[in-house]
């Protein structure tokens, strides 16, 4: 069953051109939502001003090859592996949701545009399953954890929850539709997909496009010495530092010990 293209089952009632037009409409909704989000939050204006400010504070401008290396690290760490999550459960849930969504969307488009089944149908089902597992794990396990948000699973907020709920609805109803052939499940799948695309302006979907750029911008800032306007951490045992801050040797000694892991003394149990 999982090797069968589920969209082929509705071909008699819905033509291929109709389904293709639906896919294009969803893409347009997402693009429009992201552009509206950028306009509302003035994201491009912020990034441009921030880049200009950091370039003025740069102490050692880096080359294009070094910037390319930082870009690769950003894609590898922040995008492909989500290494910014210290909580490994949250990280795994995020990765399952993210890769499940990507596989599900790509294979959906391939099967609708080409009518192919086989391996594409298998990947479609696995993508939906991964998306559902990661999403439900977040909703019932991580989101409800008092160390994270501590929210009851049944308490909803449209703007903060519409993204994850529409993702869960899309993956859940897609699987139920594929296994039962129910037109009701298909209608709910289409509804959840439409809600996901139409609420891009309010959801976290647009944030996914800005997050990697912000991470890359931060890496460049630190590499060039601007350090996001944060002060340098001096050598506390330096005579020059002692002369500038005479209270350091008075309270911490001439050779201050390592201050320890600080906030990371305990394993992260939150985001």
N, C-alpha and C positions, 0 to 999 in steps of 0.2 A: 504493500500500500504506500509506503513512504517513497517508493520510486516513481509514483504516478504524479504527474503535474496536476495539482488540485484546480488550477485555473481552467483546465480543459473540461472540467465537469460543468462549468457554467457557460461554455461556448455556445450552446444552443440558444440560451436566453440573452446572453451578452456577447456581442461580436468582439473580435480581437481589437478592432479600431476603437471601440468604446472603452475597453480596458486600458489601451494605450493612452487615450485622451485623459483617463482618470489619473494615470501615473504622471503625465505631464502636468496636470492640474495640481497634484500634490507637490511636485517640485517647485512650481510657480508659487504656491502658498508658502513654502519654506523660505524661498529666496526673498519674497516680499516681506515676510515676517522678520528675517534677519536684517534686511535693509531698514525697516521701520525701527527695529531695536537699536541699530547703530545710530539712526537719526535721533531717537529719543534720548539715548544715553550719551550721545556725542562721542562714541567710542573712538572713531578715527581721529577726531580732533584731539582727544586726550592722548592717544598714542603718539600722534605727531608732536604735540607739545612736550610730552615726556621724553621722547627721543631727542628732541632739540636741546632740552635742558640737560640731559645726561651727556650729550656730546660736548657741551660747554664745560662740564665738570671733568671730562675725561683727562686722565693724567698720561696714559700710554695708549693712544689709539691703536687698534688691532687691524691686521690686514684682512683682505677679503677671504683668503683661505682659512684664516682663524675664525672668521664669522661663519663660514660654511661648516667648519668643524663643530661650532656651537649649535648651529642649526640641526646638524645630524644628531647631536647629543640630545637636543630638545625633542626631536621626533622619536628618538629611541626611548628616552626616559619618561618624558611627560605624556607622550601620545601613545606609543606602542605598549609600554609596560606600566604606565601610571605609577612611577616610583615615588611620587610626592605623597602617596598614602602610606603613613607609618603603620596604620592598623591593617594587618594583612588580610583580615576577613573582609574589611571594607574594600580593599584593593581587589581581592578576588571577585567579589560581587560586582564591582564596577567593570572589571575586565570581561566577565561573562556577559554582562548586560551590553557592553559596548561592542564586543566582537559578534555577539549574537545578533544585535541590531544591524550591524554592517553586512553580515552574511545574509541575513533575512531580506534586507532591502535589495541587495545586488541580485540575489537569486530570484527574487520576485520579478524584478525588471527583466531578467534574462528569460524566464519562463513565459512572461506575458508577451514580450516582443518576438520571441522565437518559437514558442510553443514546445520547447524542449522539456524533457523529463529526466529520468535516470539519475545521474549523479547530482544534477542541479536540484531535483526534487528532494533527494536525500539531504543535501546541504541546507535546503530551505527548511526542512523539518528540524534539523539539528540547530540551525540558527534560531528558530522560534523557541525551541526547547531551552537553549542556553539563555536567551533573553528572558524567558519566563522564570527560570531558576534563579538567575542573578537578581531579577526585579523583585520576586517574592521574598527572597532571602533578605534583601534590603528592607522591604516594607514591613515584614513581620519579625525579623530578627535584629537588624541593625538600627533602623529608624526608631523602633520601640525601645531600644536599649537606653537606660537612663544615663549611661556614660557618653552617649551620642546626643540624640535629640530628646529621647524620652517621651515620644508622642504615642498616644494610643492609636492602634491601627485603624480604628473606626472614626477618628477625628480628622476631617478633611479641610484643606484650604485650597481653593481653586488655583491661585497663581503659583503656589509652591508645590502642589501635588499633581496638577494636570498632566505634567510631562510623564512622570513615572506611572500614573494610573492609565494614561492612554497607551503607553508602551505595554503595560501588562494586559490591557484589554486587547490590543492588536495581536500580541503573541498567543494569548490564551484562546481567543475566538478563532484565530487562524488554525490552530491545532485541532480544536473541536470541530471546526468546519471540515477540515481535511479528513478526519476520522469518521465523522457521522454523515457528511454530505448534506447537512441541514442548511436550508436557505436562511433560517433565522440566524444561525451562527455566522454565515457569510455576511448577512446584513450588519450584524454587530461588529464583525471584523472591519468592514468598510467604514462603519461609523467611527470606530476607535481610530482607524488610520486617518480619517478626515479631521477628527478632533486634534490628533497629534500634529498634523501639518498646519491646521488653521490657527492653532494657539502658539505658534512659534514665538510671536511677539511677547507673550507672557511667560513662556516656559524657559527651561534651561537649555533648550536645543541650540539657541543662538550663542549661548555662553561657550559651547563646545568649540566654536570657531575662533573665539577670542583668547581662550585659555592658553593654547600653544604659543600664540604670538607674545602674550604677556610674559610667559616663561622664558622665551628666547630673548626678549628685550632685557629682562633681568640678568640673564647670563652675560650678555654683551656689556651691560652697565658695570658688573663686577669685574669682568675681564679688563675693561678700560680704566678701572680705578675710580669710577664715579660712585660705585657701591650703593646705588639707589639713595644717595644722600646720607647714607649711614656712616658713622665715624669709623676710622681705622681702629683695629684692636692693637695697641702698642705692646712692646715687650716690657712687662711690668718690672723686670729686673734691670732694665736699662738705666744708666746713670743720668742720661738726658731726660728720661721720663721722671725720675726721682727729683731732678732739679725743677722740672715744670710742675710736678704734683708732689710736694714734699710730704703730704700726709700718707702716701702709699707706703714708704718704708716704716713710718711711724706706727701704722696700724696693721700692716701686712708683712713687715720685715723687708730686708734688702733683696731677698730672692723669694718672692711670693710663690706658694705652691699652686699646682694646677687646681683650678676652681671646680673641677669635676664635671660630670655630664649635665648638671642642672636639671632642666625640665625633662630631659630624656633619661633621668635616673630610673624611671619606671617605664615599662612597655606602654606604648600608646594604646588606649582603649576607646579612643574617640576618632574623629576624622583625621 
